[in-house]
Amino acid sequence: MTIADHNRFMRRALDLARLGEGRISPNPMVGAVLVAQGRIIGEGYHHRYGESHAEVRAIESVKEEDRILLTDSTLYVTLEPCCVYGRTPPCTDLILKSGIPRVVVSVQDHSPGIQGRGIRLLEKQGVHVQTGIMALEGSWLAMPRNVFVTENRPFVWLKYAMSKDGMIGQATHQVNLSNPVSWRLVHRLRQKADAIMVGTDTVLVDNPRLTNRLFWGREPVRIIPDLNARLPVDARIFHLRGETWIFRSQSAQEEADLPANVRVLQIDADRPTIPQMLSVLAGEGIAGLMVEGGGRLLRSFLAAGLWDEAIVSSCPSFLGEGIPNPGLLTLPEDSWQIGEDQLYWFRHPRYHVDIR
């Protein structure tokens, strides 16, 4: 196999992996492709958390007449095969049982108990393992999972819309700064996150729903850092389908009449708020968090340096005055024109080095 062949089959595995977006968290998105005699004989991806992994689906997808080829096949997988028991058996066991002699891996899995152990186990049993094929793409795909398991916090996306003169809203009333297509994209982004967070002021002014209404997929958990219990019990986010979690300081007065779908999580007001909230959310299995505002909350995440990517849309309207955007002290990785809106995509500056 040439490098071009390796890249071609790994790219297919990466494309398959992305089909699991929004359904497999806190597990990583993983795709796998089985190749024999220059053609794909099986492929699969991780469909849903708790279900079969990509390698298992790829092997199970091989037609009966092609199963004789397994002992002379190559398995391409975007992430190192797992070698520990979790909700499913180790993928390394099935690879060895199937007699697959060659495995090509994009990147290692940083999960505790794996971290190269799966690769070493396969090699010890005589499997030829090659790593680093399309490693940069594989690293970005696995980044939300790797941040979750190595930093004990969710992967954080910041998202906001701003006017042409850099305002993200008004302090007294809601302002629409997105066109219908951009707004649909917001809902597309919401379905990839486990939870959405907005500040207390945003709830008081906008009374948002924070639901995924314009795109298929799951309903993220709504999270509000209402440390001083300022939100009224009739706020809309308390009375919609799905869960709402609110952070309160330990000294805040308890609410007795919150609906059953509302959870209260307590933190220490004398310690930094953002790291505490992220640690609690990680403990609750929240591996991906989208922070949608407002300005004070966004600036808090930026000041703490606890964010990974940002999605910013700019519309052609001018507000003249209002709440200034929080500012991202880095250049965008990419941008797109969506109607009259301009969309910018940022990564934290720490990712501007080799992340593999």
HUMO-V812232 format. One record per pair of residues at least 12 apart in sequence whose C-alpha atoms are under 8 Angstrom apart, sorted by sequence separation. I is the first residue (numbers start at 0). J is the second residue. If there is no record, write none. Layout:
BEGIN
i = [I & I]
j = [J & J]
END
This chain:
BEGIN
i = [16 & 17 & 30 & 31 & 42 & 43 & 44 & 142 & 209 & 331 & 332 & 333 & 16 & 17 & 30 & 31 & 43 & 44 & 331 & 332 & 15 & 16 & 30 & 42 & 43 & 162 & 195 & 331 & 332 & 15 & 16 & 29 & 30 & 42 & 161 & 221 & 330 & 331 & 13 & 14 & 15 & 28 & 29 & 41 & 42 & 160 & 245 & 247 & 249 & 329 & 12 & 13 & 28 & 41 & 43 & 160 & 243 & 244 & 245 & 246 & 247 & 248 & 249 & 12 & 13 & 41 & 42 & 242 & 243 & 244 & 245 & 246 & 247 & 248 & 249 & 329 & 12 & 41 & 42 & 228 & 241 & 242 & 243 & 244 & 245 & 246 & 247 & 248 & 249 & 329 & 12 & 40 & 41 & 223 & 225 & 226 & 227 & 237 & 238 & 242 & 244 & 246 & 248 & 11 & 40 & 41 & 190 & 220 & 221 & 222 & 223 & 224 & 225 & 226 & 227 & 237 & 23 & 26 & 31 & 32 & 40 & 54 & 189 & 219 & 220 & 221 & 222 & 223 & 224 & 225 & 226 & 9 & 23 & 25 & 29 & 30 & 31 & 53 & 218 & 219 & 220 & 221 & 222 & 223 & 224 & 228 & 237 & 8 & 22 & 23 & 24 & 29 & 30 & 33 & 102 & 104 & 106 & 186 & 187 & 190 & 195 & 199 & 220 & 222 & 227 & 228 & 232 & 237 & 315 & 19 & 22 & 23 & 32 & 33 & 40 & 74 & 79 & 100 & 101 & 102 & 103 & 104 & 105 & 106 & 186 & 190 & 194 & 195 & 196 & 197 & 198 & 199 & 226 & 227 & 232 & 314 & 315 & 18 & 19 & 22 & 23 & 31 & 54 & 73 & 76 & 78 & 79 & 91 & 95 & 100 & 101 & 102 & 103 & 104 & 105 & 106 & 186 & 187 & 190 & 193 & 194 & 195 & 196 & 197 & 198 & 199 & 273 & 301 & 314 & 19 & 70 & 72 & 73 & 74 & 75 & 76 & 77 & 78 & 79 & 81 & 99 & 100 & 101 & 102 & 103 & 104 & 105 & 186 & 187 & 190 & 192 & 193 & 194 & 195 & 196 & 197 & 198 & 203 & 208 & 209 & 273 & 298 & 313 & 314 & 15 & 16 & 18 & 19 & 69 & 70 & 71 & 72 & 73 & 74 & 75 & 76 & 77 & 78 & 79 & 80 & 104 & 105 & 106 & 186 & 187 & 190 & 194 & 196 & 202 & 206 & 207 & 208 & 294 & 297 & 312 & 313 & 15 & 16 & 69 & 70 & 71 & 72 & 73 & 74 & 75 & 76 & 77 & 78 & 79 & 83 & 91 & 95 & 103 & 105 & 190 & 206 & 207 & 294 & 312 & 313 & 12 & 69 & 70 & 73 & 78 & 82 & 83 & 91 & 183 & 189 & 199 & 206 & 246 & 273 & 294 & 295 & 312 & 82 & 106 & 173 & 183 & 199 & 203 & 208 & 274 & 294 & 311 & 312 & 12 & 81 & 105 & 106 & 172 & 173 & 202 & 273 & 310 & 311 & 35 & 105 & 108 & 171 & 172 & 310 & 311 & 35 & 82 & 170 & 310 & 52 & 55 & 82 & 110 & 309 & 310 & 35 & 36 & 50 & 51 & 54 & 79 & 81 & 109 & 308 & 309 & 35 & 49 & 50 & 80 & 108 & 111 & 308 & 309 & 34 & 35 & 49 & 52 & 55 & 79 & 80 & 82 & 110 & 308 & 33 & 34 & 79 & 109 & 110 & 307 & 308 & 33 & 34 & 54 & 109 & 307 & 33 & 34 & 306 & 32 & 33 & 226 & 31 & 32 & 31 & 32 & 31 & 30 & 31 & 29 & 30 & 29 & 30 & 29 & 78 & 77 & 16 & 12 & 78 & 12 & 13 & 12 & 9 & 8 & 9 & 9 & 194 & 201 & 193 & 196 & 201 & 193 & 194 & 195 & 196 & 197 & 200 & 192 & 193 & 194 & 195 & 196 & 197 & 198 & 192 & 193 & 194 & 195 & 196 & 197 & 198 & 9 & 191 & 192 & 195 & 196 & 197 & 192 & 198 & 198 & 197 & 189 & 28 & 27 & 28 & 27 & 27 & 27 & 26 & 25 & 24 & 25 & 9 & 10 & 13 & 9 & 13 & 153 & 152 & 6 & 151 & 152 & 167 & 5 & 6 & 13 & 151 & 153 & 167 & 152 & 153 & 152 & 151 & 151 & 156 & 158 & 181 & 153 & 154 & 155 & 156 & 157 & 158 & 159 & 153 & 154 & 155 & 156 & 157 & 158 & 159 & 147 & 152 & 153 & 154 & 155 & 156 & 157 & 158 & 153 & 155 & 157 & 177 & 177 & 178 & 176 & 177 & 176 & 147 & 157 & 176 & 144 & 143 & 143 & 157 & 155 & 156 & 157 & 161 & 163 & 155 & 156 & 157 & 158 & 159 & 160 & 161 & 162 & 163 & 169 & 170 & 154 & 155 & 156 & 157 & 158 & 159 & 160 & 161 & 162 & 163 & 164 & 166 & 169 & 170 & 154 & 155 & 156 & 157 & 158 & 159 & 160 & 161 & 162 & 163 & 164 & 168 & 169 & 156 & 160 & 162 & 163 & 164 & 166 & 167 & 168 & 162 & 163 & 164 & 166 & 167 & 168 & 162 & 166 & 167 & 181 & 166 & 167 & 180 & 165 & 166 & 180 & 165 & 181 & 178 & 178 & 178 & 161 & 177 & 21 & 22 & 24 & 21 & 20 & 21 & 21 & 21 & 22 & 21 & 138 & 138 & 135 & 135 & 134 & 106 & 25 & 25 & 24 & 25 & 24 & 25 & 24]
j = [28 & 29 & 42 & 43 & 54 & 55 & 56 & 154 & 221 & 343 & 344 & 345 & 29 & 30 & 43 & 44 & 56 & 57 & 344 & 345 & 29 & 30 & 44 & 56 & 57 & 176 & 209 & 345 & 346 & 30 & 31 & 44 & 45 & 57 & 176 & 236 & 345 & 346 & 29 & 30 & 31 & 44 & 45 & 57 & 58 & 176 & 261 & 263 & 265 & 345 & 29 & 30 & 45 & 58 & 60 & 177 & 260 & 261 & 262 & 263 & 264 & 265 & 266 & 30 & 31 & 59 & 60 & 260 & 261 & 262 & 263 & 264 & 265 & 266 & 267 & 347 & 31 & 60 & 61 & 247 & 260 & 261 & 262 & 263 & 264 & 265 & 266 & 267 & 268 & 348 & 32 & 60 & 61 & 243 & 245 & 246 & 247 & 257 & 258 & 262 & 264 & 266 & 268 & 32 & 61 & 62 & 211 & 241 & 242 & 243 & 244 & 245 & 246 & 247 & 248 & 258 & 45 & 48 & 53 & 54 & 62 & 76 & 211 & 241 & 242 & 243 & 244 & 245 & 246 & 247 & 248 & 32 & 46 & 48 & 52 & 53 & 54 & 76 & 241 & 242 & 243 & 244 & 245 & 246 & 247 & 251 & 260 & 32 & 46 & 47 & 48 & 53 & 54 & 57 & 126 & 128 & 130 & 210 & 211 & 214 & 219 & 223 & 244 & 246 & 251 & 252 & 256 & 261 & 339 & 44 & 47 & 48 & 57 & 58 & 65 & 99 & 104 & 125 & 126 & 127 & 128 & 129 & 130 & 131 & 211 & 215 & 219 & 220 & 221 & 222 & 223 & 224 & 251 & 252 & 257 & 339 & 340 & 44 & 45 & 48 & 49 & 57 & 80 & 99 & 102 & 104 & 105 & 117 & 121 & 126 & 127 & 128 & 129 & 130 & 131 & 132 & 212 & 213 & 216 & 219 & 220 & 221 & 222 & 223 & 224 & 225 & 299 & 327 & 340 & 46 & 97 & 99 & 100 & 101 & 102 & 103 & 104 & 105 & 106 & 108 & 126 & 127 & 128 & 129 & 130 & 131 & 132 & 213 & 214 & 217 & 219 & 220 & 221 & 222 & 223 & 224 & 225 & 230 & 235 & 236 & 300 & 325 & 340 & 341 & 43 & 44 & 46 & 47 & 97 & 98 & 99 & 100 & 101 & 102 & 103 & 104 & 105 & 106 & 107 & 108 & 132 & 133 & 134 & 214 & 215 & 218 & 222 & 224 & 230 & 234 & 235 & 236 & 322 & 325 & 340 & 341 & 44 & 45 & 98 & 99 & 100 & 101 & 102 & 103 & 104 & 105 & 106 & 107 & 108 & 112 & 120 & 124 & 132 & 134 & 219 & 235 & 236 & 323 & 341 & 342 & 42 & 99 & 100 & 103 & 108 & 112 & 113 & 121 & 213 & 219 & 229 & 236 & 276 & 303 & 324 & 325 & 342 & 113 & 137 & 204 & 214 & 230 & 234 & 239 & 305 & 325 & 342 & 343 & 44 & 113 & 137 & 138 & 204 & 205 & 234 & 305 & 342 & 343 & 68 & 138 & 141 & 204 & 205 & 343 & 344 & 69 & 116 & 204 & 344 & 87 & 90 & 117 & 145 & 344 & 345 & 71 & 72 & 86 & 87 & 90 & 115 & 117 & 145 & 344 & 345 & 72 & 86 & 87 & 117 & 145 & 148 & 345 & 346 & 72 & 73 & 87 & 90 & 93 & 117 & 118 & 120 & 148 & 346 & 72 & 73 & 118 & 148 & 149 & 346 & 347 & 73 & 74 & 94 & 149 & 347 & 74 & 75 & 347 & 74 & 75 & 268 & 74 & 75 & 75 & 76 & 76 & 76 & 77 & 76 & 77 & 77 & 78 & 78 & 137 & 137 & 77 & 75 & 141 & 76 & 77 & 77 & 75 & 75 & 76 & 77 & 285 & 292 & 285 & 288 & 293 & 286 & 287 & 288 & 289 & 290 & 293 & 286 & 287 & 288 & 289 & 290 & 291 & 292 & 287 & 288 & 289 & 290 & 291 & 292 & 293 & 105 & 287 & 288 & 291 & 292 & 293 & 289 & 295 & 296 & 296 & 289 & 140 & 140 & 141 & 141 & 143 & 144 & 144 & 144 & 144 & 147 & 132 & 133 & 136 & 133 & 137 & 277 & 277 & 132 & 277 & 278 & 293 & 132 & 133 & 140 & 278 & 280 & 294 & 280 & 281 & 281 & 281 & 282 & 287 & 289 & 312 & 285 & 286 & 287 & 288 & 289 & 290 & 291 & 286 & 287 & 288 & 289 & 290 & 291 & 292 & 281 & 286 & 287 & 288 & 289 & 290 & 291 & 292 & 288 & 290 & 292 & 312 & 313 & 314 & 313 & 314 & 314 & 286 & 297 & 316 & 286 & 286 & 287 & 306 & 305 & 306 & 307 & 311 & 313 & 306 & 307 & 308 & 309 & 310 & 311 & 312 & 313 & 314 & 320 & 321 & 306 & 307 & 308 & 309 & 310 & 311 & 312 & 313 & 314 & 315 & 316 & 318 & 321 & 322 & 307 & 308 & 309 & 310 & 311 & 312 & 313 & 314 & 315 & 316 & 317 & 321 & 322 & 310 & 314 & 316 & 317 & 318 & 320 & 321 & 322 & 317 & 318 & 319 & 321 & 322 & 323 & 318 & 322 & 323 & 337 & 323 & 324 & 337 & 323 & 324 & 338 & 324 & 340 & 338 & 339 & 340 & 324 & 340 & 190 & 191 & 193 & 191 & 191 & 192 & 193 & 216 & 217 & 217 & 354 & 355 & 354 & 355 & 355 & 355 & 284 & 285 & 285 & 286 & 286 & 287 & 287]
END
